[in-house]
Amino acid sequence: MGTRNKKVLWALVALVVVLAGVGGWMLRSGGPISASGSNPVPVGTPTIVSTSELEDLAGQHYPLYWAGERPDTKIEVTVTRKNAIFVRYLPQNVPAGDPGQYLTVATYYAINGYEALRGAQEDMADVAEAEDGALIAVFHNRSLSTYFSFKNGGFQTEVFSPMIGESKQLTDNGTIKIVGGDS
């Protein structure tokens, strides 16, 4: 296959992954999600939450993934209009909504993330199956993010870190887990 054809194919697979995410978001209904009965997490507004508030939110939106409690950080949650949820780890002195790049674990709901990752071409991404059956992918053009999903899971998770290799390491070593769960 020629270099030009590989680039076109690579661009098409990337587009399919993005469209799967956008399509999934469009299938979900919007509206505010409550982290607890008295502390709503407004849609589109980055909000600092406690671990217990994150667990309450996870009870309403399963699965919700995170990187556990991290030293010297606070947890910021952003819920999109179509109910993707971003869990971001901010240094203690950084306010919610800061534009900086920090460790983030995003769970995108109502998409077939497994099939999207399975369809990634070798020249576009490194894709492997984990012992627990998850497909894990790192796209060459987005090497700071690691994506995973399970067959018939109906979601996809993205782990982003501004530190080269950290997102893959956290995914591979079991740090990324379901909020309130062991896996």
C-alpha positions as CSV (number, residue, x, y, z in Angstrom):
1,M,0.0,0.0,0.0
2,G,1.4,3.4,-1.0
3,T,2.3,6.1,1.6
4,R,-0.6,8.3,0.4
5,N,-3.1,5.5,0.8
6,K,-1.9,4.7,4.3
7,K,-2.3,8.3,5.3
8,V,-5.8,8.4,3.9
9,L,-6.7,5.1,5.6
10,W,-5.2,6.4,8.9
11,A,-7.2,9.6,8.6
12,L,-10.4,7.6,8.0
13,V,-9.9,5.4,11.0
14,A,-9.3,8.4,13.2
15,L,-12.5,10.0,11.9
16,V,-14.4,6.8,12.6
17,V,-13.2,6.8,16.3
18,V,-14.2,10.5,16.7
19,L,-17.5,10.0,15.0
20,A,-18.3,7.0,17.2
21,G,-17.7,9.2,20.3
22,V,-19.8,12.1,18.9
23,G,-22.6,9.7,17.8
24,G,-22.6,8.2,21.3
25,W,-22.9,11.6,22.9
26,M,-25.8,12.4,20.6
27,L,-27.7,9.3,21.8
28,R,-27.6,10.3,25.4
29,S,-30.0,12.7,26.9
30,G,-28.7,15.9,28.5
31,G,-29.5,17.5,31.8
32,P,-27.8,18.1,35.1
33,I,-26.3,15.2,37.0
34,S,-26.2,15.3,40.7
35,A,-23.0,14.3,42.5
36,S,-25.1,14.2,45.7
37,G,-28.6,15.3,46.5
38,S,-27.4,18.7,47.8
39,N,-24.4,19.3,45.4
40,P,-25.3,19.2,41.7
41,V,-22.6,18.9,39.1
42,P,-23.9,21.3,36.4
43,V,-23.5,20.2,32.8
44,G,-20.5,21.8,31.2
45,T,-19.2,23.4,34.4
46,P,-15.9,22.0,35.8
47,T,-16.7,21.2,39.5
48,I,-14.4,20.2,42.3
49,V,-15.8,17.1,44.1
50,S,-14.8,14.9,47.0
51,T,-14.2,11.2,46.6
52,S,-17.6,10.5,48.2
53,E,-19.4,12.8,45.8
54,L,-17.6,11.1,42.9
55,E,-18.8,7.8,44.2
56,D,-22.3,9.1,44.4
57,L,-22.0,10.3,40.7
58,A,-20.6,6.8,39.8
59,G,-23.7,5.2,41.3
60,Q,-25.8,7.1,38.7
61,H,-23.4,6.6,35.8
62,Y,-21.9,3.2,35.6
63,P,-19.1,2.6,34.7
64,L,-17.2,5.7,35.7
65,Y,-13.4,5.3,35.6
66,W,-10.7,7.2,37.5
67,A,-7.1,7.0,38.6
68,G,-7.9,6.7,42.3
69,E,-6.9,9.2,44.9
70,R,-3.6,11.0,43.9
71,P,-1.3,12.8,46.3
72,D,-1.4,16.6,46.3
73,T,-4.3,16.8,43.9
74,K,-8.0,17.6,43.9
75,I,-10.7,16.0,41.7
76,E,-12.4,18.1,39.1
77,V,-15.5,16.6,37.3
78,T,-16.9,17.9,34.1
79,V,-20.1,16.4,32.7
80,T,-20.8,17.1,29.0
81,R,-24.2,18.0,27.6
82,K,-24.4,14.4,26.3
83,N,-23.2,12.8,29.5
84,A,-19.5,12.0,28.9
85,I,-17.8,12.5,32.2
86,F,-14.2,13.8,32.7
87,V,-12.4,13.2,35.9
88,R,-9.4,15.5,36.0
89,Y,-6.6,15.7,38.7
90,L,-5.6,19.3,39.5
91,P,-2.8,20.4,41.7
92,Q,-4.2,21.8,45.0
93,N,-3.5,25.4,43.9
94,V,-5.2,25.2,40.5
95,P,-8.8,26.3,40.2
96,A,-11.5,24.3,38.5
97,G,-11.7,25.1,34.8
98,D,-8.1,25.9,34.5
99,P,-7.0,25.5,30.8
100,G,-3.8,23.6,31.7
101,Q,-3.3,20.0,30.7
102,Y,-3.5,17.6,33.6
103,L,-4.1,13.8,34.1
104,T,-7.7,13.2,32.9
105,V,-9.8,10.1,32.8
106,A,-12.8,10.5,30.5
107,T,-15.7,8.0,30.2
108,Y,-17.7,8.3,27.0
109,Y,-21.1,6.6,27.2
110,A,-23.4,4.9,24.7
111,I,-20.8,4.2,22.0
112,N,-19.3,1.0,20.7
113,G,-15.8,1.9,21.7
114,Y,-14.6,-1.7,21.5
115,E,-15.4,-2.0,17.8
116,A,-13.9,1.4,17.1
117,L,-10.7,0.4,18.7
118,R,-10.7,-3.0,17.1
119,G,-11.0,-1.3,13.7
120,A,-7.8,0.8,14.2
121,Q,-5.1,-0.1,11.6
122,E,-1.6,-1.1,12.7
123,D,0.0,1.9,11.0
124,M,-2.4,4.2,13.0
125,A,-2.4,2.8,16.5
126,D,-0.9,0.2,18.8
127,V,-3.8,-2.0,19.8
128,A,-3.6,-4.9,22.3
129,E,-6.0,-7.0,24.2
130,A,-5.5,-7.1,28.0
131,E,-5.9,-10.2,30.2
132,D,-9.3,-8.9,31.4
133,G,-10.5,-8.7,27.7
134,A,-10.2,-4.9,27.3
135,L,-8.9,-3.6,24.0
136,I,-6.3,-0.9,24.7
137,A,-5.1,1.5,22.0
138,V,-2.6,4.3,21.7
139,F,-3.0,6.2,18.4
140,H,0.3,7.4,16.9
141,N,-1.1,11.0,16.4
142,R,-2.5,11.2,20.0
143,S,0.3,9.5,21.9
144,L,-0.5,11.3,25.2
145,S,-3.9,9.4,25.4
146,T,-4.6,5.7,25.9
147,Y,-8.1,4.4,25.1
148,F,-9.8,1.2,26.2
149,S,-13.1,-0.5,26.0
150,F,-14.7,-3.9,26.6
151,K,-16.7,-6.0,24.2
152,N,-20.4,-5.1,24.6
153,G,-19.4,-2.5,27.1
154,G,-21.3,0.4,25.5
155,F,-18.6,2.9,26.5
156,Q,-15.0,3.9,25.9
157,T,-12.5,5.4,28.3
158,E,-9.7,7.8,27.5
159,V,-6.8,8.3,29.8
160,F,-4.8,11.5,29.0
161,S,-1.6,12.7,30.6
162,P,0.7,15.5,29.5
163,M,3.6,13.2,30.6
164,I,4.8,11.0,27.7
165,G,3.9,7.4,28.4
166,E,2.0,7.9,31.7
167,S,-1.5,7.3,30.3
168,K,-0.4,3.9,28.9
169,Q,1.5,3.0,32.1
170,L,-1.5,3.9,34.3
171,T,-3.8,1.8,32.1
172,D,-1.5,-1.2,31.9
173,N,-0.6,-1.3,35.6
174,G,-4.2,-1.3,36.9
175,T,-4.3,2.2,38.3
176,I,-7.3,3.1,36.1
177,K,-10.3,1.6,37.8
178,I,-14.1,1.9,38.2
179,V,-15.0,4.5,40.8
180,G,-16.0,2.6,43.9
181,G,-14.9,-0.8,42.5
182,D,-11.8,-3.0,42.4
183,S,-11.4,-3.2,38.6
